[in-house]
Amino acid sequence: LTTITSGQVVTGPISKIDSKGVYIDLGFKFEGFIAIDEFEEVPGFDIEQLKIGDEVEAMVVKVSDKDGEAILSKRRVDNKKNMKILEDSFANQTPVAVRVAEAVNGGVVAFLGSVRIFVPASQLSEKFIRNLSSFVGKTIEVIITAFEKGPRGHNRIVGSRKVILVEQRTKKEEAFWGKIEVGGTYTGVVKSLTPFGAFVDLGGYDGLIHMSELSWNRV
């Protein structure tokens, strides 16, 4: 006989989806039920993403032997996994992809699953961002710079996109200055013209061609 107990993590395919929730086939006589609210609380979630036969992992909250039904929570399993991902990002300074849900005073609120992350406006870009709402609905990569667990899920988790951008720019600069040299020939795109010459994009960095160096003839 297969026994299912509260607190146990189970996995099974979706057998039915309706307006109330998602039903999971746990084998033998048990059917698992996950309330639709647990899916809808994740920003950007669409019920159409779920398909019959998809495997779902969830925790058993309550078991009714009489009805052959087990109340499951996907949120508890996902939150535990996502908190571990964010904690690892904080400890190891590794990037994690999060979805921006709203712009608030001083920054934006993003989510990994249903775990809330605050990204200050100063940490969204290397440049000043006037319209924070332009990030809403987008998935961005951040590194967690503050990770403090609180009671009843009131955690303080702060992320920075700027840290990643600075690192990328630094690597790009090192690669550029490592290959460019006096006497070398390079191809670029003219970005702007001035009375004293032309500015040329050499791959993220501008070089100036003085008017006297543009041609042997008068320009």
C-alpha positions in Angstrom: 0.0 0.0 0.0 1.1 3.5 -0.8 0.8 6.0 2.1 0.9 9.7 1.8 1.6 11.9 4.8 1.5 15.6 5.5 4.8 17.3 4.8 5.8 14.8 2.2 7.0 16.1 -1.2 5.3 14.2 -4.1 5.5 14.4 -7.9 2.8 13.4 -10.4 1.3 14.3 -13.8 -1.6 16.8 -14.2 -4.8 14.9 -14.8 -7.3 17.8 -14.8 -7.4 21.6 -14.8 -10.4 23.7 -13.9 -11.3 27.1 -12.5 -10.7 25.9 -9.0 -7.3 24.4 -9.4 -5.1 21.7 -10.7 -5.5 18.0 -10.1 -2.5 15.7 -9.8 -2.5 11.9 -10.3 -0.6 10.5 -7.4 -1.2 6.9 -8.3 -3.3 4.2 -6.6 -6.3 5.8 -4.9 -5.0 9.3 -4.2 -5.6 12.4 -6.2 -3.8 15.6 -5.4 -5.4 19.1 -5.6 -3.5 22.4 -5.9 -5.6 25.6 -5.6 -5.4 27.9 -8.7 -4.3 30.8 -6.4 -0.9 29.1 -5.9 -0.2 29.4 -9.7 -1.8 32.9 -10.2 0.2 34.5 -7.4 3.4 34.2 -9.6 3.8 37.3 -11.7 3.5 36.7 -15.4 1.8 33.3 -15.0 -0.8 32.2 -17.5 -3.0 29.2 -16.9 -2.6 28.3 -20.5 1.1 27.3 -19.7 -0.2 24.2 -17.9 -0.9 21.1 -19.9 -2.4 17.7 -19.0 0.5 15.3 -18.4 2.9 18.0 -17.1 4.8 16.8 -14.0 4.3 18.9 -10.9 6.2 18.7 -7.6 4.3 19.8 -4.5 4.1 19.3 -0.7 1.3 17.4 1.0 -0.7 19.7 3.3 -3.6 17.5 4.2 -4.8 14.0 3.4 -8.3 12.7 3.3 -8.3 8.9 3.2 -12.1 8.9 3.0 -12.2 11.0 -0.1 -9.0 9.7 -1.6 -7.8 13.3 -1.9 -4.6 15.1 -0.8 -4.4 18.9 -0.6 -1.1 19.9 -2.0 1.0 23.1 -2.0 3.2 23.9 -4.9 4.1 27.2 -3.4 5.9 25.7 -0.4 8.2 23.6 -2.6 8.9 26.4 -5.1 9.6 28.9 -2.4 12.1 26.7 -0.7 13.9 26.1 -4.1 13.8 29.8 -5.0 15.0 31.0 -1.6 18.0 28.6 -2.0 18.7 30.1 -5.5 18.6 33.6 -4.1 20.7 32.7 -1.1 23.3 31.1 -3.4 23.3 34.3 -5.5 24.1 36.3 -2.4 26.8 33.9 -1.2 28.5 33.3 -4.5 27.6 36.5 -6.4 26.0 34.5 -9.2 23.4 36.1 -11.5 19.7 35.0 -11.3 16.9 35.9 -13.7 13.9 37.6 -12.1 10.7 39.2 -13.5 9.9 42.8 -12.7 6.3 43.2 -11.6 5.9 46.8 -10.6 7.7 50.2 -10.3 7.6 51.6 -6.8 9.1 54.6 -5.0 12.9 54.3 -5.2 13.1 51.2 -7.5 11.2 48.2 -8.8 9.8 45.0 -7.3 10.8 41.8 -9.0 9.9 38.2 -8.3 11.5 34.7 -8.6 8.4 32.6 -8.5 6.5 34.2 -5.7 9.5 35.4 -3.7 9.8 39.2 -3.7 13.1 41.0 -4.6 13.6 44.8 -4.4 15.9 46.4 -6.9 16.8 50.0 -6.1 16.7 52.5 -9.0 20.4 53.2 -8.6 21.1 49.5 -9.1 19.1 49.1 -12.3 21.6 50.6 -14.7 24.9 52.5 -14.8 23.0 55.4 -16.0 20.1 57.3 -14.5 16.7 55.7 -15.3 13.9 58.3 -15.4 11.1 55.9 -16.4 11.3 52.9 -14.1 8.0 51.5 -15.5 9.9 50.6 -18.7 11.3 47.6 -16.8 7.8 46.3 -15.8 7.0 42.9 -17.3 10.6 42.3 -18.3 13.0 39.6 -17.1 16.3 40.9 -15.9 19.4 39.3 -14.4 20.5 40.5 -11.0 22.9 39.6 -8.3 21.5 39.4 -4.7 23.3 42.0 -2.6 21.2 41.6 0.6 19.5 38.4 1.9 17.8 38.5 5.3 15.1 36.0 6.3 12.3 37.3 8.4 9.3 35.8 10.3 6.3 34.6 8.3 7.9 35.2 5.0 8.8 38.8 5.6 12.2 38.6 4.0 14.5 41.5 3.0 16.0 40.5 -0.4 17.7 43.2 -2.5 19.2 42.7 -6.0 21.5 44.7 -8.3 21.5 44.6 -12.1 24.2 47.3 -12.1 26.8 44.9 -10.6 26.4 42.7 -13.7 26.5 45.5 -16.1 29.7 46.9 -14.6 31.4 43.5 -14.7 30.4 43.1 -18.4 31.7 46.5 -19.3 35.0 45.8 -17.5 35.5 42.6 -19.4 34.6 44.4 -22.6 37.1 47.1 -21.9 39.9 44.6 -21.0 39.2 42.8 -24.3 39.2 46.0 -26.3 42.3 47.5 -24.8 44.1 44.2 -25.0 43.8 44.0 -28.8 44.1 47.6 -29.9 47.5 49.0 -30.6 49.3 51.9 -32.3 49.8 51.0 -36.0 47.0 48.6 -36.1 44.2 48.7 -38.8 40.6 48.6 -37.5 37.1 48.9 -39.0 34.5 51.0 -37.4 31.2 52.8 -38.0 31.0 56.6 -38.1 28.8 57.8 -35.3 29.0 61.6 -35.6 30.7 64.4 -37.4 32.2 67.5 -35.9 34.0 70.6 -37.3 37.3 69.0 -36.3 36.7 65.4 -37.4 34.7 62.2 -37.2 33.9 59.9 -34.2 34.0 56.2 -35.1 32.6 53.3 -33.1 35.3 50.7 -32.9 33.1 48.2 -31.1 31.7 49.9 -28.1 34.4 52.6 -27.9 34.8 55.7 -29.9 37.9 56.7 -31.8 38.4 60.2 -33.2 39.7 60.7 -36.7 41.0 64.3 -37.0 39.9 66.3 -40.0 43.5 66.3 -41.3 43.6 62.5 -41.2 40.3 61.8 -43.1 41.8 62.2 -46.6 44.8 63.4 -48.5 42.4 65.9 -50.2 40.6 68.8 -48.6 37.4 67.6 -46.9 
